[in-house]
Amino acid sequence: MAQSVALERPRATPSVNGRRSTTRRWWVLAVLCVSLMMIGLDNTILNVALPTLVRDLHASFSQLQWIVDSYTVVFAGLMLTAGSLGDRFGRKWILLVGLGIFCGGSAFSAFAWSPEILILARALMGVGGALVMPATLSILTNVFVEPHEREKAIGIWAGVAGVGIAVGPIAGGLLLQHFWWGSVFLINVPIIIVGIIAAVLLVPNSADPAARRLDMVGAVLSTAGLAVLLWGIIEAPTTGWHSDRVLIGVSVGLAILAVFMAWELHTDHPMLHLRFFRDRRFSAASAAFALVVLGLYGMLFVTTQYLQFVLGYSALATGICFLPVAGLLLVAGPASTPLVRRLGTKVVVSAGLILIAGGLAWLATTSASTTFVNGVLGPFIILGLGFGDRQLSATGLRLGDPDQGAGRRNSSPRKYVSGAQSEREPQEAE
Protein backbone atom coordinates (compact mmCIF):
# COMPACT_ATOMS: atom_id res chain seq x y z
CA MET A 1 0.00 0.00 0.00
CA ALA A 2 2.77 2.39 0.97
CA GLN A 3 4.58 1.70 -2.27
CA SER A 4 1.59 2.51 -4.48
CA VAL A 5 0.98 5.75 -2.63
CA ALA A 6 4.62 6.70 -2.88
CA LEU A 7 4.56 6.22 -6.63
CA GLU A 8 1.35 8.23 -6.94
CA ARG A 9 2.42 11.23 -4.96
CA PRO A 10 4.86 12.84 -7.44
CA ARG A 11 2.22 12.71 -10.18
CA ALA A 12 -0.29 14.36 -7.87
CA THR A 13 1.88 17.24 -6.74
CA PRO A 14 1.80 20.08 -9.32
CA SER A 15 4.63 22.04 -7.73
CA VAL A 16 6.98 19.05 -7.79
CA ASN A 17 6.69 17.91 -11.38
CA GLY A 18 6.01 21.35 -12.89
CA ARG A 19 3.45 20.05 -15.37
CA ARG A 20 0.44 21.67 -13.74
CA SER A 21 0.10 25.36 -14.37
CA THR A 22 -0.11 28.05 -11.74
CA THR A 23 -3.70 28.62 -12.81
CA ARG A 24 -4.53 24.99 -12.09
CA ARG A 25 -3.11 25.30 -8.58
CA TRP A 26 -5.34 28.26 -7.80
CA TRP A 27 -8.37 26.40 -9.11
CA VAL A 28 -7.49 23.61 -6.69
CA LEU A 29 -7.38 26.21 -3.91
CA ALA A 30 -10.82 27.46 -4.95
CA VAL A 31 -12.26 23.94 -4.64
CA LEU A 32 -10.67 23.49 -1.22
CA CYS A 33 -11.93 26.87 -0.02
CA VAL A 34 -15.50 26.17 -1.11
CA SER A 35 -15.39 22.80 0.66
CA LEU A 36 -14.05 24.40 3.81
CA MET A 37 -16.52 27.29 3.70
CA MET A 38 -19.45 24.86 3.72
CA ILE A 39 -18.05 23.20 6.83
CA GLY A 40 -17.52 26.49 8.65
CA LEU A 41 -20.86 27.82 7.49
CA ASP A 42 -22.75 24.92 8.99
CA ASN A 43 -21.24 25.56 12.40
CA THR A 44 -23.13 28.85 12.66
CA ILE A 45 -25.98 28.91 10.13
CA LEU A 46 -28.27 27.08 12.53
CA ASN A 47 -28.10 29.72 15.28
CA VAL A 48 -30.62 32.07 13.67
CA ALA A 49 -33.02 29.16 13.09
CA LEU A 50 -33.29 28.06 16.73
CA PRO A 51 -36.50 30.03 17.48
CA THR A 52 -38.10 28.51 14.36
CA LEU A 53 -37.18 24.99 15.49
CA VAL A 54 -38.91 25.60 18.80
CA ARG A 55 -42.12 26.49 16.97
CA ASP A 56 -42.03 23.89 14.18
CA LEU A 57 -40.41 20.86 15.85
CA HIS A 58 -41.39 21.71 19.43
CA ALA A 59 -37.77 21.27 20.48
CA SER A 60 -37.03 21.57 24.20
CA PHE A 61 -34.20 23.65 25.63
CA SER A 62 -31.96 20.61 26.04
CA GLN A 63 -32.77 19.39 22.52
CA LEU A 64 -31.82 22.78 21.08
CA GLN A 65 -28.44 22.43 22.75
CA TRP A 66 -27.86 19.01 21.21
CA ILE A 67 -29.12 20.07 17.77
CA VAL A 68 -26.37 22.69 17.75
CA ASP A 69 -23.66 20.64 19.44
CA SER A 70 -24.11 17.10 18.12
CA TYR A 71 -22.31 18.34 15.01
CA THR A 72 -19.51 19.91 17.03
CA VAL A 73 -19.00 16.97 19.40
CA VAL A 74 -18.66 14.43 16.58
CA PHE A 75 -16.49 16.84 14.60
CA ALA A 76 -14.08 17.31 17.51
CA GLY A 77 -13.98 13.63 18.40
CA LEU A 78 -13.10 12.47 14.89
CA MET A 79 -10.60 15.15 13.82
CA LEU A 80 -7.48 13.20 14.82
CA THR A 81 -8.76 10.01 13.22
CA ALA A 82 -9.70 11.78 10.00
CA GLY A 83 -6.27 13.36 9.66
CA SER A 84 -4.58 9.99 10.07
CA LEU A 85 -6.84 8.38 7.47
CA GLY A 86 -5.96 11.07 4.94
CA ASP A 87 -2.24 10.61 5.50
CA ARG A 88 -2.49 6.88 4.97
CA PHE A 89 -5.14 6.34 2.27
CA GLY A 90 -4.95 9.58 0.30
CA ARG A 91 -6.24 13.03 1.17
CA LYS A 92 -8.26 13.46 -2.03
CA TRP A 93 -10.25 10.28 -1.38
CA ILE A 94 -10.90 11.21 2.24
CA LEU A 95 -12.02 14.67 1.07
CA LEU A 96 -14.47 13.12 -1.40
CA VAL A 97 -15.85 10.66 1.15
CA GLY A 98 -16.26 13.48 3.65
CA LEU A 99 -18.09 15.68 1.15
CA GLY A 100 -20.40 12.80 0.27
CA ILE A 101 -21.26 12.11 3.91
CA PHE A 102 -21.75 15.81 4.58
CA CYS A 103 -24.06 16.09 1.58
CA GLY A 104 -26.16 13.13 2.70
CA GLY A 105 -26.33 14.42 6.28
CA SER A 106 -27.46 17.85 5.02
CA ALA A 107 -30.34 16.34 3.04
CA PHE A 108 -31.26 14.15 6.04
CA SER A 109 -31.27 17.22 8.33
CA ALA A 110 -33.42 19.27 5.97
CA PHE A 111 -36.27 16.77 6.17
CA ALA A 112 -35.93 15.68 9.82
CA TRP A 113 -39.35 15.17 11.36
CA SER A 114 -38.37 15.38 15.04
CA PRO A 115 -35.65 16.91 17.23
CA GLU A 116 -34.15 13.47 17.85
CA ILE A 117 -33.80 12.76 14.12
CA LEU A 118 -32.29 16.20 13.53
CA ILE A 119 -29.72 15.57 16.28
CA LEU A 120 -28.77 12.27 14.60
CA ALA A 121 -28.54 13.90 11.16
CA ARG A 122 -26.37 16.70 12.52
CA ALA A 123 -24.01 14.13 14.03
CA LEU A 124 -23.73 12.50 10.60
CA MET A 125 -22.79 15.88 9.15
CA GLY A 126 -20.12 16.13 11.83
CA VAL A 127 -18.55 12.90 10.54
CA GLY A 128 -18.34 14.35 7.03
CA GLY A 129 -17.02 17.66 8.27
CA ALA A 130 -14.28 15.98 10.30
CA LEU A 131 -13.06 14.21 7.17
CA VAL A 132 -13.11 17.35 5.03
CA MET A 133 -11.49 19.88 7.36
CA PRO A 134 -7.96 18.43 7.75
CA ALA A 135 -7.90 17.18 4.15
CA THR A 136 -8.28 20.69 2.72
CA LEU A 137 -5.23 22.14 4.47
CA SER A 138 -3.15 19.01 3.92
CA ILE A 139 -3.85 19.11 0.17
CA LEU A 140 -3.12 22.85 0.10
CA THR A 141 0.31 22.46 1.70
CA ASN A 142 1.07 19.60 -0.71
CA VAL A 143 0.08 21.57 -3.82
CA PHE A 144 1.71 24.88 -2.86
CA VAL A 145 5.29 23.98 -2.00
CA GLU A 146 6.92 27.29 -2.99
CA PRO A 147 7.08 29.34 0.26
CA HIS A 148 5.72 32.63 -1.12
CA GLU A 149 2.79 30.96 -2.90
CA ARG A 150 2.05 28.79 0.12
CA GLU A 151 1.89 31.82 2.40
CA LYS A 152 -0.54 33.52 0.05
CA ALA A 153 -2.67 30.36 -0.31
CA ILE A 154 -2.83 29.80 3.44
CA GLY A 155 -3.84 33.43 3.88
CA ILE A 156 -6.76 32.98 1.48
CA TRP A 157 -7.65 29.62 3.05
CA ALA A 158 -7.67 31.13 6.54
CA GLY A 159 -9.76 34.10 5.46
CA VAL A 160 -12.32 31.91 3.72
CA ALA A 161 -12.50 29.58 6.73
CA GLY A 162 -13.37 32.52 8.95
CA VAL A 163 -15.84 33.96 6.48
CA GLY A 164 -17.65 30.63 6.30
CA ILE A 165 -18.23 30.84 10.03
CA ALA A 166 -19.26 34.50 9.98
CA VAL A 167 -21.49 34.21 6.90
CA GLY A 168 -23.60 31.50 8.57
CA PRO A 169 -26.01 33.87 10.33
CA ILE A 170 -26.35 36.00 7.18
CA ALA A 171 -27.17 33.02 4.96
CA GLY A 172 -29.48 31.55 7.58
CA GLY A 173 -31.41 34.78 7.98
CA LEU A 174 -31.81 35.21 4.23
CA LEU A 175 -33.06 31.64 3.76
CA LEU A 176 -35.49 31.80 6.68
CA GLN A 177 -36.96 34.99 5.28
CA HIS A 178 -38.21 33.08 2.22
CA PHE A 179 -38.17 29.33 2.98
CA TRP A 180 -38.72 26.81 5.78
CA TRP A 181 -36.07 25.96 8.37
CA GLY A 182 -34.83 22.94 6.40
CA SER A 183 -33.47 25.26 3.72
CA VAL A 184 -30.48 26.12 5.94
CA PHE A 185 -29.34 22.52 5.41
CA LEU A 186 -30.66 21.84 1.92
CA ILE A 187 -28.65 24.74 0.50
CA ASN A 188 -25.52 22.65 1.10
CA VAL A 189 -26.53 19.87 -1.27
CA PRO A 190 -26.15 21.45 -4.75
CA ILE A 191 -23.00 23.32 -3.73
CA ILE A 192 -21.38 20.16 -2.40
CA ILE A 193 -22.32 18.18 -5.50
CA VAL A 194 -20.56 20.78 -7.65
CA GLY A 195 -17.63 20.67 -5.22
CA ILE A 196 -17.36 16.89 -5.52
CA ILE A 197 -17.29 17.04 -9.32
CA ALA A 198 -14.66 19.81 -9.25
CA ALA A 199 -12.54 17.89 -6.73
CA VAL A 200 -12.61 14.75 -8.88
CA LEU A 201 -11.43 16.72 -11.92
CA LEU A 202 -8.97 19.16 -10.35
CA VAL A 203 -7.66 18.09 -6.95
CA PRO A 204 -4.52 15.91 -6.96
CA ASN A 205 -4.18 13.03 -4.56
CA SER A 206 -1.39 12.85 -2.02
CA ALA A 207 -0.49 10.77 1.00
CA ASP A 208 2.37 10.11 3.34
CA PRO A 209 4.54 7.37 1.78
CA ALA A 210 5.97 6.61 5.22
CA ALA A 211 2.60 6.57 6.98
CA ARG A 212 2.59 4.33 10.02
CA ARG A 213 -0.04 1.74 10.78
CA LEU A 214 -3.38 3.17 11.84
CA ASP A 215 -3.65 3.62 15.57
CA MET A 216 -7.18 2.26 15.99
CA VAL A 217 -6.91 2.07 19.78
CA GLY A 218 -5.90 5.71 19.90
CA ALA A 219 -8.71 6.63 17.50
CA VAL A 220 -11.35 4.98 19.69
CA LEU A 221 -9.95 6.42 22.91
CA SER A 222 -9.63 9.99 21.59
CA THR A 223 -13.11 9.99 20.07
CA ALA A 224 -14.77 8.44 23.12
CA GLY A 225 -12.90 10.67 25.56
CA LEU A 226 -13.73 13.92 23.78
CA ALA A 227 -17.35 12.91 23.22
CA VAL A 228 -17.97 11.96 26.85
CA LEU A 229 -16.14 15.02 28.19
CA LEU A 230 -18.11 17.39 25.95
CA TRP A 231 -21.36 15.59 26.82
CA GLY A 232 -20.74 16.35 30.49
CA ILE A 233 -19.94 20.00 29.76
CA ILE A 234 -23.00 20.43 27.52
CA GLU A 235 -25.32 18.93 30.13
CA ALA A 236 -24.03 21.18 32.92
CA PRO A 237 -26.30 24.21 32.26
CA THR A 238 -29.36 21.95 32.33
CA THR A 239 -28.61 19.70 35.31
CA GLY A 240 -26.06 21.84 37.19
CA TRP A 241 -22.30 21.57 37.46
CA HIS A 242 -22.54 19.58 40.69
CA SER A 243 -25.05 17.01 39.39
CA ASP A 244 -24.03 13.37 39.31
CA ARG A 245 -24.53 13.22 35.54
CA VAL A 246 -22.10 16.06 34.87
CA LEU A 247 -19.50 14.98 37.42
CA ILE A 248 -19.51 11.41 36.13
CA GLY A 249 -19.42 12.50 32.49
CA VAL A 250 -16.52 14.92 32.95
CA SER A 251 -14.59 12.49 35.16
CA VAL A 252 -15.03 9.56 32.78
CA GLY A 253 -14.12 11.72 29.79
CA LEU A 254 -10.93 12.97 31.44
CA ALA A 255 -10.05 9.42 32.52
CA ILE A 256 -10.44 8.12 28.96
CA LEU A 257 -8.29 10.96 27.62
CA ALA A 258 -5.64 10.16 30.23
CA VAL A 259 -5.63 6.56 29.02
CA PHE A 260 -5.36 7.88 25.46
CA MET A 261 -2.27 9.92 26.30
CA ALA A 262 -0.69 6.98 28.09
CA TRP A 263 -1.37 4.78 25.07
CA GLU A 264 0.09 7.32 22.66
CA LEU A 265 3.28 7.44 24.71
CA HIS A 266 3.44 3.64 24.78
CA THR A 267 2.64 2.61 21.21
CA ASP A 268 5.23 2.61 18.42
CA HIS A 269 2.71 3.99 15.89
CA PRO A 270 0.90 6.82 17.72
CA MET A 271 -1.84 8.76 16.01
CA LEU A 272 -0.73 11.92 17.82
CA HIS A 273 2.92 12.44 18.69
CA LEU A 274 2.68 14.04 22.13
CA ARG A 275 6.35 15.01 21.90
CA PHE A 276 5.23 17.54 19.30
CA PHE A 277 3.83 19.67 22.13
CA ARG A 278 7.36 20.12 23.50
CA ASP A 279 7.69 22.74 20.77
CA ARG A 280 6.61 25.90 22.60
CA ARG A 281 5.64 27.67 19.39
CA PHE A 282 3.31 24.87 18.40
CA SER A 283 1.80 24.50 21.88
CA ALA A 284 1.28 28.24 22.26
CA ALA A 285 -0.30 28.51 18.81
CA SER A 286 -2.65 25.59 19.47
CA ALA A 287 -3.74 27.00 22.82
CA ALA A 288 -4.20 30.50 21.41
CA PHE A 289 -6.15 29.17 18.44
CA ALA A 290 -8.47 27.27 20.80
CA LEU A 291 -9.07 30.44 22.82
CA VAL A 292 -9.80 32.42 19.66
CA VAL A 293 -12.42 29.91 18.53
CA LEU A 294 -13.87 29.86 22.05
CA GLY A 295 -14.44 33.60 21.68
CA LEU A 296 -15.70 33.39 18.08
CA TYR A 297 -18.27 30.66 18.64
CA GLY A 298 -19.38 32.14 21.93
CA MET A 299 -19.80 35.56 20.35
CA LEU A 300 -21.85 34.21 17.46
CA PHE A 301 -24.06 32.10 19.70
CA VAL A 302 -24.78 34.90 22.16
CA THR A 303 -25.21 37.77 19.72
CA THR A 304 -27.60 35.93 17.39
CA GLN A 305 -29.86 35.31 20.40
CA TYR A 306 -29.35 38.86 21.71
CA LEU A 307 -30.23 40.51 18.41
CA GLN A 308 -33.39 38.45 17.98
CA PHE A 309 -34.75 38.08 21.50
CA VAL A 310 -33.56 41.34 23.11
CA LEU A 311 -33.43 43.84 20.27
CA GLY A 312 -36.30 42.19 18.38
CA TYR A 313 -34.54 41.80 15.03
CA SER A 314 -35.80 39.36 12.41
CA ALA A 315 -33.65 36.43 11.29
CA LEU A 316 -32.68 38.33 8.13
CA ALA A 317 -31.84 41.54 9.98
CA THR A 318 -29.75 39.53 12.44
CA GLY A 319 -27.80 37.98 9.58
CA ILE A 320 -27.18 41.36 7.96
CA CYS A 321 -25.71 42.64 11.23
CA PHE A 322 -22.85 40.17 10.79
CA LEU A 323 -21.72 41.63 7.46
CA PRO A 324 -18.93 43.73 9.08
CA VAL A 325 -17.49 40.62 10.74
CA ALA A 326 -17.64 38.56 7.54
CA GLY A 327 -16.11 41.27 5.38
CA LEU A 328 -13.25 42.03 7.74
CA LEU A 329 -12.47 38.34 8.20
CA LEU A 330 -12.02 38.02 4.44
CA VAL A 331 -9.72 41.05 4.31
CA ALA A 332 -7.71 40.44 7.48
CA GLY A 333 -6.81 36.82 6.72
CA PRO A 334 -4.71 37.43 3.58
CA ALA A 335 -3.47 40.77 4.97
CA SER A 336 -1.81 38.92 7.84
CA THR A 337 0.75 37.38 5.47
CA PRO A 338 2.81 40.54 4.76
CA LEU A 339 2.35 41.65 8.37
CA VAL A 340 3.92 38.42 9.61
CA ARG A 341 6.87 38.86 7.24
CA ARG A 342 7.43 42.48 8.28
CA LEU A 343 6.65 42.43 12.01
CA GLY A 344 7.09 38.80 12.98
CA THR A 345 4.63 36.19 14.10
CA LYS A 346 4.68 37.07 17.79
CA VAL A 347 3.73 40.69 17.16
CA VAL A 348 0.89 39.80 14.79
CA VAL A 349 -0.42 37.07 17.10
CA SER A 350 -0.33 39.36 20.13
CA ALA A 351 -2.07 42.18 18.26
CA GLY A 352 -4.82 39.83 17.12
CA LEU A 353 -5.41 38.54 20.63
CA ILE A 354 -5.54 42.07 22.04
CA LEU A 355 -8.11 43.07 19.41
CA ILE A 356 -10.26 40.04 20.21
CA ALA A 357 -10.08 40.62 23.97
CA GLY A 358 -10.97 44.29 23.52
CA GLY A 359 -13.88 43.53 21.20
CA LEU A 360 -15.33 40.90 23.51
CA ALA A 361 -14.95 43.20 26.53
CA TRP A 362 -16.76 46.00 24.69
CA LEU A 363 -19.49 43.61 23.54
CA ALA A 364 -20.01 42.50 27.15
CA THR A 365 -21.20 46.02 28.05
CA THR A 366 -24.35 45.75 25.89
CA SER A 367 -27.77 45.76 27.54
CA ALA A 368 -31.46 45.75 26.64
CA SER A 369 -31.28 49.50 25.97
CA THR A 370 -28.26 49.24 23.67
CA THR A 371 -28.75 49.67 19.93
CA PHE A 372 -26.79 47.90 17.22
CA VAL A 373 -25.03 51.07 16.09
CA ASN A 374 -23.91 52.35 19.49
CA GLY A 375 -23.16 49.04 21.19
CA VAL A 376 -22.59 46.20 18.73
CA LEU A 377 -21.18 47.57 15.47
CA GLY A 378 -17.94 48.81 17.01
CA PRO A 379 -17.12 45.50 18.73
CA PHE A 380 -18.00 43.62 15.54
CA ILE A 381 -15.46 45.67 13.55
CA ILE A 382 -12.71 45.05 16.10
CA LEU A 383 -13.54 41.35 16.36
CA GLY A 384 -13.58 40.93 12.58
CA LEU A 385 -10.05 42.32 12.37
CA GLY A 386 -8.86 40.30 15.35
CA PHE A 387 -10.33 36.98 14.28
CA GLY A 388 -9.04 37.32 10.73
CA ASP A 389 -5.59 38.29 11.94
CA ARG A 390 -5.34 35.36 14.33
CA GLN A 391 -6.64 32.71 11.91
CA LEU A 392 -3.58 32.85 9.66
CA SER A 393 -0.98 33.36 12.34
CA ALA A 394 -2.00 30.35 14.41
CA THR A 395 -2.33 28.19 11.32
CA GLY A 396 1.15 29.12 10.12
CA LEU A 397 2.64 28.28 13.50
CA ARG A 398 1.08 24.82 13.43
CA LEU A 399 2.60 23.66 10.15
CA GLY A 400 6.14 23.00 11.28
CA ASP A 401 6.86 19.35 12.07
CA PRO A 402 8.15 17.37 9.08
CA ASP A 403 7.84 14.11 11.01
CA GLN A 404 4.15 14.49 11.73
CA GLY A 405 1.70 13.55 8.98
CA ALA A 406 0.11 16.62 7.45
CA GLY A 407 -3.39 15.42 8.12
CA ARG A 408 -2.72 14.69 11.76
CA ARG A 409 -0.76 17.91 12.20
CA ASN A 410 -3.62 19.96 10.84
CA SER A 411 -6.32 18.12 12.80
CA SER A 412 -6.69 19.94 16.09
CA PRO A 413 -9.81 18.98 18.05
CA ARG A 414 -9.14 21.86 20.44
CA LYS A 415 -10.83 24.22 18.05
CA TYR A 416 -14.15 22.41 18.13
CA VAL A 417 -13.90 21.43 21.80
CA SER A 418 -13.64 25.16 22.46
CA GLY A 419 -16.57 25.86 20.15
CA ALA A 420 -18.82 23.44 22.03
CA GLN A 421 -17.74 24.82 25.40
CA SER A 422 -18.34 28.42 24.37
CA GLU A 423 -21.96 27.75 23.50
CA ARG A 424 -22.73 26.66 27.04
CA GLU A 425 -21.94 29.95 28.75
CA PRO A 426 -25.01 32.07 27.94
CA GLN A 427 -27.36 29.20 28.64
CA GLU A 428 -25.84 28.61 32.04
CA ALA A 429 -26.37 32.25 32.85
CA GLU A 430 -30.03 31.89 32.09
N, C-alpha and C positions, 0 to 999 in steps of 0.2 A: 504493500500500500504506500509506504513511504517513498519507494522508488518511483512509482507512477506519478505521485504528486511532485516529486523533485524534478522530474522531466517536464511536467506541465508548467511549472512556475515561470521559467524564462519566457515561454511563449505568451504567458498571460500578463507579463509586466511590460507596459509600453515604454517606460523610461529606460529599461534595461536593453531591449533589443532595438530600439530606435525606429521600429517600423510603424508605430502608431503615431499619428500626428498630434501636435499640441491641441488642436481643435477636438480631437477624439477624447483626449484626457479630460478636457473641460466638460464635454458632454457626459462623461462618466461621473464627474463631480455633480452635475445637475441631477442625474438619476439618484445618486446617493443622498443628496440634499432633500429631494422630494420625499424619498423614503423616510428619512429622519424627521422631516417636518410633520408627516402624518403621525408618527409615534409621539412626538412632543405635543402636537395639537390635541391628541386624544387624552392627554393627562389633564387638560384644563377645560376642554370644550363642554364637559358635562356640568361644570359648576353652575352655569346660568340656567340649566334645565332642571335643577333640583326642585324648585317650587312646582314645576309642571308635573314631575314624577309623583309628588305627594298627591296632587289632584287626580291624575289619570291612573296611576297604579296603586294608589293608597299606601304608599311606602311609609313605614314607620321611621322614627328618628334613627334607630340603630341600623335599619336596612339602608337608609340613605348613606350612612357612613361606609357600609360595606360595598354599596354600588360604586362609590368613588374609589375605595381603597383596595378592592379585590384585584383590580388591575395592577395597582402599585405593588402590592404584596407579592404577587406572582412574578412580576417584573424583577423586583429586587432579588427574590430568592433564586431566580434562574440565570442571572446575569453572568456569574462565574462559569456556570456550566455551558452556557451558549458561547462564550468566548473560546473555551477549550474545544468545543465541537468545530467551530470555524477554523481554528488553527490546524486541526487534524484532518478534517474531511473536505475542506475547501470553503472559503468565505463566501464565494458567489452562491454556492448551493445552499448554504445556511441562510443567506439573505433571501433567496427565492422561497425557501420553505417558510421562513418567518413571515414574509409578505403574504403568502397564501393562507397561513393560519390567521393572520391579522385580518385579512379580507373576510374569511369565513366567520370569524368572531364578530366582526362589525355587522354583517348581515344578520347574524343570530341575535345580536343586541337590539337591532332596529325593530325586530318583530317579537321581542320578549313580551310574554303575556302576564308576567308576575314579577315582583321584586326578586324572588329567589332565582328565577330563570335569568334575569338580567345580571345578577351577581355572578352566576356561573359563566355567562357569555363574556362578561368583562374579564374574568379570570383567563378565559381562552385567549382573549386579545392580549393579555399580559404575556402569555407564552410566546405569541408571535412577535410582540414588541421586544422581548428579551433576546430573541434571535437576531432581529434586525439591527438593534442599536450598536452592539460592538462590531458587527460585520461592516457597517458603513465606514467607521473610522479606520478599521484595519485595512480595508480595500483602498481607502484614500491614501494612507501612508505607503502602501505598496505600489500604487500607480504614480504618485508624485514623489520621486526619490531625489530630485534636485532641490537643495535646501530652500532657495528663494521661492520656487513654485510651491513647495510643500507648505511653507509659511503662509503664503497667500491662500492656498486651498483650505488650510485649517482655519484661517480667519473667516472665510466664507462659510465653511461648515459650522463653525461655532456660532456665527451670527444667525444662520438659518435655524439651528437647533433652538436658540433662544426665541426667535420669532415664532416658531411653531408653538411654543408654550404660551407666548403672549397673545398670539392671534386666536387661540382657542375661544376665549369669551366673545370676541368679535364675531367669529364665524357662527358660534352657537346662538348668539342673539339674533343675527340676521336670519338664520334658518328657522328659529322658533317664531319669528315674526310672520312667516308665511306658511310653515309646514308643521307637522306634528313632531313630538319629541324624538321619535325614532330617526328623524332626518339627520340628527347630529352624528349618528353612527353610519347611516346609509351613504352619506356623502363620501365616506372613505372608499367605498367599493369601486366605483369607476376609476378613481385616481390611482388606486393600488393596481388595478388590472393593467392600466397603461404603464405603470411603473414596472410591473413584472415583465411585460413585453420588452420595454426599453432595457431592462437589466439583462435579459436573455441575449439581446442583440449587441449591447455595448459594453457591459461590465466584464472585465477579465477575471478569471479565477486565480486564486493564489492560496497557498497553504504553507505551513511550516514543515519543510522536508525532514527536520529533526524532531518532529513532534513526539512527545512521550506518549506512553499508553494513557488512555483515559482514566482519570481518577474517579471511578464511579462512587466509591465510598465517600470521598470528599464532596462529590456533587450532591449526594443524598443528604449528608450532614449539613452542608451549607444552606441548602434549600429549606430543609426542615427547621433548622435553627432560626433562620431569618423569619420564616413564616410564623412560627410559634411566638417568637419575640414580638413581632409586629402585631400579631393577634392580641396579645396581652396589652400592648400599648393602646391599640385602637379601642379595646373594650373599656379602658379605664374611665373615660368621661361618662359612660353609661352606668357602670356598676361601682365606680369609685376606685381610687388607687389602692386602697387597703382591703379590697374585696378578695376573697379566696381565689376567684377566677383569674383576676389580674396578677396576683402574687405568684400563683402557680404557673401561669402562662409565661410571665417574664423570667421566672427562675428556671423553668424547663428550657426555654429558648436560650438563655445564657449558658446553661449547662451543655446543651447540644453544641453550641458554638465553641465552647471550651474544648469539647471532645474533637471537634473539627480542627481546631488549631493544633491540638496534640497529634492528631493523625497526619496533618500536613507536615509537621516537623519530623514525623517518623517515617513516612513513606518515601520511596526513592523516585516516585513519579507524581509529585504534588500538583494539584490543580492551581494552587496559589502559592508562590514562593514567598513565605513570610519574611525571609531575609531581605526581600526587596524593600521592606519598610524600614530597614536600617539606613536607607538613603534619606537624609533629612529633607531634602528638596521634594522628593516624592511624597513622603509622609505629610509634610506641611501642605503641599498642594492638594492632596486627597482630602485632608481634614478641612481646609478652607473651601474647597469645592462643595463638600457636603454641607457646610454652614451656609454657603450662598444659596444652594437649592432649598435648604430649610427656610430661608427667608423668602425666596421666590414663590414657592408653593404656598407657604403660609399667607403671604400677601395676596396672592390671587384668590385663595379660598375665602379669606376674610372680606376682602373688598368687593367681591362679586355679591356676597350676601349683604354687606353694608349698603351698597348702592341700590339694591333692589328692595330690601326690607326696611331700611332706615330712611334713605332719601327718596324712595318710591319710584325709582327709575324702572322702565321696562327692560326686558331682556336685551332688546336691540340697543337701547340707549346705554345700558351697562357695557355691552360689547364695544361700542364706539368710544367710551371713556378710556379704553385700553389702547387706543391708537398711538398715543405718545410713547408708551412703553414698547410697543411692537416696532415702531419706526426707529427709535433710538437703539434698540437691541440690534437691528439690522445694520445700522451705521457703526456702532461702537465695536462690534465684533471684528470686522476687517481692519478698522482703524487702530486696533490694539497692536497689530503686527509692527508697523514702523515705530510705535511708541516703545515696544519692548526692545527693538534694536537700538534706539537712541538713548533710552533712560534706564534700561535693564529690567529684568523680570520683577525683582523685588519691589521696585518703585511702582510699577504698573499694578502689581497685585495689591500692594498696600493702598494705593489710591482708590482702586475699585472697592475694596472692603470698607474704606472710610465713607465713600459715597453711599454704599448700601446701608451701612449703619445709620448714617445721617438721614437718609430717605425713610427708613423704617421708623426711626425716632420721631420724625416729623409726622408721619402718617399716624402714629399712635396718639397724637393730640387731637384727632378728629372727634366730633361728637354729633349728636342728633341735630344740632343747629348749624353744623358746618355745611358749606356748599362745595360742589366739586371744584369750582374755580379757586376758592380761597383756602381750601384745605386738602385737596387730593391731587390736583394737577401738578403742583410744585413737587411733591414727593414722587409722583410718577415719573417726572422728567429726570430727577436725580437717580431714581432706581433703574430706569432704562439705561442710563449711561453706566451705572455701576455694574449691573448684571451683564451687560454686553462686554464691558472691559474685563471682567473676571472670567467669563466663559473661556476665552482664548488662552489667557495666561495660565490658568490651572490645567487646561488640556495640554498645552505645550510642555509644562513641567512633568506631566505624567507619561511622556513618550520615550523615556530614556533608556530602559534596560534592554540591551540586545539579546540577553539570555531568556527573557520572558516572552512567551508567544504574544503576538500583537493582539489577538483577540482577548486573551486573558488580561493583558496589561490594560486594555481599554475598557474592561468590563468591571466597573466599580459599583457594587450594590449600595455603597454609602449614599449615593445621590438619591436613590429612590427610597431607601430607608428614611432618609431625612425628609423626603417629600411626604411620606405617610405620617411621620411624626408631626410635621408642621400642621397638618390638617386637623389634629386633635385639639389644638390649643383653644380656638374660639369656642368649640363645643363644650369644653370643660368649663369655661368661664360661664357659660349659660346655666 
